[in-house]
Amino acid sequence: MKNPFESSTHNMTRLTNEQIMDFLDNACTPEERARIESHLKTNQEDAELVNELRFAMTAAKDWHDSEPVQVSENFWPKLRDNLGPAPQRGILSSLQKSMCQMFGTSPATRLSFGVATAAVVVAMGIFLFAPQNAQTPVMAAQPTAQDMEFIQQSVQQHDAFVATSPIAGDVSTLETGADDVEEDSNP
């Protein structure tokens, strides 16, 4: 088995599929196993992958025990050999690893980044899916002559009200202070 730490930078080295499977199948030497276990303590992404594969293998074994399927003795090794090279890690995985290296992996930090990511996604959704050309609604029918007469009367009454001087002690004078001047002149 190849040494999982061939690179001079310890954190940048990744385990191969073969190394992970040999580790899970207990097919590596005690020295190699110790190196891989040490690597898994410092590389969270590989540790998560190993835990997920261990869970999947346990689930498959449990399923096999409850629903026995007869396969040849070399089925699993052949399947493993035919899986091919490991798929490339996604950009999100690389971004997550970079962020963890810069800011750490504490639960509070992870929660903060999760909330910030959710806020960015919501903001982008609002920005992208908001109406682009909002138009004012068009009236379905033209106002009748009676409607126009009512509107004109309302405007005239409003203009007349605004032109009148306030009554002393009226609520509207409290805002302007117009009645304060009259009170000051009467000592």
C-alpha positions as CSV (number, residue, x, y, z in Angstrom):
1,M,0.0,0.0,0.0
2,K,1.2,3.5,-0.9
3,N,2.1,5.9,2.0
4,P,-0.8,8.3,2.4
5,F,1.7,11.1,3.3
6,E,3.9,11.3,0.2
7,S,3.3,15.0,-0.1
8,S,5.5,17.3,2.0
9,T,2.4,19.2,3.1
10,H,0.5,17.1,5.6
11,N,-2.8,18.8,5.3
12,M,-2.9,18.8,1.6
13,T,-2.6,15.0,1.2
14,R,-5.7,13.0,0.5
15,L,-6.3,9.3,1.0
16,T,-7.0,7.3,-2.1
17,N,-10.0,5.1,-2.5
18,E,-7.7,2.1,-2.3
19,Q,-6.2,3.3,1.0
20,I,-9.7,4.0,2.5
21,M,-11.0,0.6,1.5
22,D,-8.0,-1.2,2.7
23,F,-8.4,0.6,6.0
24,L,-12.1,-0.3,6.3
25,D,-11.4,-3.9,5.3
26,N,-8.6,-4.2,7.8
27,A,-6.3,-5.1,4.9
28,C,-3.4,-2.8,5.8
29,T,-0.4,-3.3,8.0
30,P,-0.5,-2.0,11.6
31,E,1.9,0.8,10.7
32,E,-0.2,1.9,7.7
33,R,-3.3,1.7,9.9
34,A,-1.7,4.0,12.5
35,R,-0.6,6.5,9.8
36,I,-4.1,6.6,8.3
37,E,-5.7,7.0,11.8
38,S,-3.4,9.8,12.5
39,H,-4.3,11.4,9.2
40,L,-8.0,11.1,9.8
41,K,-7.6,13.0,13.1
42,T,-6.2,16.0,11.1
43,N,-8.2,15.8,7.9
44,Q,-11.9,16.3,8.5
45,E,-13.0,15.7,4.9
46,D,-11.3,12.3,4.7
47,A,-12.6,11.4,8.2
48,E,-16.2,12.2,7.1
49,L,-15.7,10.1,4.0
50,V,-14.4,7.2,6.0
51,N,-17.3,7.5,8.5
52,E,-19.9,7.6,5.6
53,L,-18.4,4.6,3.9
54,R,-18.2,2.7,7.2
55,F,-21.9,3.5,7.8
56,A,-22.8,2.4,4.2
57,M,-20.8,-0.9,4.6
58,T,-22.5,-1.6,7.9
59,A,-25.9,-0.9,6.5
60,A,-25.1,-3.2,3.5
61,K,-23.9,-5.9,5.8
62,D,-27.0,-5.6,8.0
63,W,-29.2,-5.7,4.9
64,H,-27.2,-8.7,3.7
65,D,-27.7,-10.5,7.0
66,S,-31.5,-9.9,6.9
67,E,-31.9,-10.6,3.2
68,P,-29.1,-13.0,2.3
69,V,-27.9,-12.8,-1.3
70,Q,-25.5,-15.3,-2.5
71,V,-22.4,-13.8,-4.2
72,S,-19.0,-15.3,-4.9
73,E,-16.2,-14.9,-2.4
74,N,-14.4,-12.3,-4.5
75,F,-17.4,-10.2,-5.4
76,W,-16.6,-7.2,-3.1
77,P,-12.9,-7.1,-4.1
78,K,-13.8,-7.3,-7.8
79,L,-16.5,-4.6,-7.4
80,R,-13.9,-2.4,-5.6
81,D,-11.4,-2.9,-8.4
82,N,-14.0,-2.1,-11.1
83,L,-15.1,1.2,-9.5
84,G,-12.3,3.1,-11.1
85,P,-10.6,6.3,-9.9
86,A,-12.0,8.5,-7.3
87,P,-14.3,11.2,-8.6
88,Q,-13.0,14.8,-8.4
89,R,-14.0,16.7,-5.4
90,G,-16.6,19.4,-6.1
91,I,-16.0,23.1,-5.8
92,L,-18.2,23.4,-2.8
93,S,-16.1,20.8,-1.0
94,S,-12.9,22.8,-1.8
95,L,-14.5,26.0,-0.7
96,Q,-15.6,24.5,2.6
97,K,-12.1,23.1,3.2
98,S,-10.6,26.5,2.5
99,M,-13.1,28.3,4.8
100,C,-12.4,25.8,7.6
101,Q,-8.7,26.3,7.2
102,M,-9.1,30.1,7.4
103,F,-11.7,30.4,10.2
104,G,-11.6,27.1,12.0
105,T,-14.3,24.4,12.5
106,S,-15.9,25.4,15.8
107,P,-19.7,24.8,15.9
108,A,-20.3,28.6,16.4
109,T,-18.3,29.4,13.2
110,R,-20.0,26.7,11.2
111,L,-23.4,28.0,12.4
112,S,-22.4,31.6,11.5
113,F,-21.4,30.6,8.0
114,G,-24.6,28.6,7.6
115,V,-26.7,31.6,8.6
116,A,-24.7,33.9,6.3
117,T,-25.0,31.5,3.4
118,A,-28.8,31.2,3.9
119,A,-29.1,35.0,4.0
120,V,-27.1,35.3,0.8
121,V,-29.3,32.7,-0.9
122,V,-32.5,34.4,0.2
123,A,-31.2,37.8,-0.9
124,M,-30.2,36.4,-4.3
125,G,-33.6,34.8,-4.6
126,I,-35.4,38.1,-3.9
127,F,-33.1,40.0,-6.3
128,L,-33.4,37.4,-9.1
129,F,-37.1,36.7,-8.8
130,A,-38.5,40.1,-7.9
131,P,-40.8,41.7,-10.6
132,Q,-38.5,43.5,-13.1
133,N,-41.0,45.8,-14.7
134,A,-43.7,46.6,-12.2
135,Q,-46.4,48.7,-13.7
136,T,-49.2,50.6,-12.0
137,P,-52.5,48.9,-12.5
138,V,-54.7,50.3,-15.2
139,M,-58.3,51.1,-14.3
140,A,-60.6,48.7,-16.0
141,A,-63.2,51.4,-16.9
142,Q,-63.2,55.2,-17.4
143,P,-64.8,57.2,-14.6
144,T,-68.3,58.2,-15.3
145,A,-69.5,61.9,-15.3
146,Q,-71.0,61.3,-11.8
147,D,-67.6,60.1,-10.6
148,M,-65.8,63.1,-12.1
149,E,-68.3,65.5,-10.5
150,F,-67.7,63.8,-7.1
151,I,-63.9,64.1,-7.5
152,Q,-64.2,67.8,-8.4
153,Q,-66.4,68.6,-5.4
154,S,-64.0,66.7,-3.1
155,V,-61.0,68.7,-4.4
156,Q,-63.0,72.0,-4.0
157,Q,-64.0,71.2,-0.4
158,H,-60.4,70.3,0.4
159,D,-59.1,73.5,-1.0
160,A,-61.7,75.5,0.9
161,F,-60.8,73.7,4.2
162,V,-57.1,74.3,3.7
163,A,-57.7,78.1,3.0
164,T,-59.6,78.7,6.2
165,S,-57.8,79.8,9.3
166,P,-57.7,77.4,12.3
167,I,-60.1,77.8,15.1
168,A,-58.5,78.6,18.5
169,G,-58.1,75.5,20.5
170,D,-58.5,73.3,17.4
171,V,-56.4,70.1,17.3
172,S,-54.8,71.3,14.1
173,T,-53.4,74.4,15.8
174,L,-51.5,72.2,18.3
175,E,-49.2,71.1,15.5
176,T,-48.5,74.6,14.1
177,G,-48.6,76.5,17.4
178,A,-50.8,79.2,15.8
179,D,-52.9,79.6,18.9
180,D,-49.8,80.0,21.1
181,V,-49.2,83.5,19.7
182,E,-52.7,84.6,20.8
183,E,-52.2,83.3,24.4
184,D,-48.9,85.2,24.7
185,S,-50.5,88.5,23.8
186,N,-53.1,88.1,26.6
187,P,-51.1,88.1,29.9
